[in-house]
């Protein structure tokens, strides 16, 4: 029988939190295709923890959807939360694969870095990018989480959230000042997001990074829901106010093309 022992250490609160994560990981690893259902005693034995401790962990995991009761009511199985996460990963990977040719064309035609951004909970994440061929370009890190209130791509994703969701993020995450032009006033941000929805694109100048500018358009799926933001980023010396109309037309064209690929009806 495979065992997943967990190291026990109570040195500090932070260590204790890591320990809890390790224990949750160990519990999840007890399940397999051959053994999709396990009882509390079986789990406790495999992770080498007292049954009372295991019960507390399992109960919390059940509450959060990581585990569900089996039909017999005595054993446990992996919960539906993992199906939701799996669908998100599948969608993200699919988006990245489909967007890559468009990102390459957008970068080539704009001569700037093309970026695909998606929402990850209360944050935005750069899912993929194609760097500009120019020697001076803005560095973007794929996979890095960024605040939703700063930068054209992040603001685009935030603009299409439900009003109560926007208010919750403002309240819980806040609007920290990241750069010279970061919007930190809630009312001004609300007005900016409303403007983005009205015109269908977002721009930014030094909101998240110094000397950086961005222009972004929304990507819709077949249900007309925004699933990503497609845009360009570069130095403010090249993405200047007088060139904004040119870049808006370009990113909007590619975002609409991507939206149609994802099943949105052409307008």
ABEGO torsion letter per residue (X at the ends): XBBBBBBBBAABAAAAAAAAAAAAAAAAAABBAABABBBAAAAAAAAGBBAAAAAAAAAAAAAAGABBBBAAGABBBBBAAAAAAAAAAAAAAAAAAAAAAAAAAAAAAAGBBBBBBBBBEABBBBABBBBBABABBBBBBBGBBBBAABEAAAAAAAAABBAAAAAAAAAAAEBBBABAABBABAAAAAAAAAAAAAAGBBBBBGAABBGBBBBBBBBBBAAGBBABBBBBBBBAAABBAAAAAAAAAAAAAAAAAAAAAAGBBBX
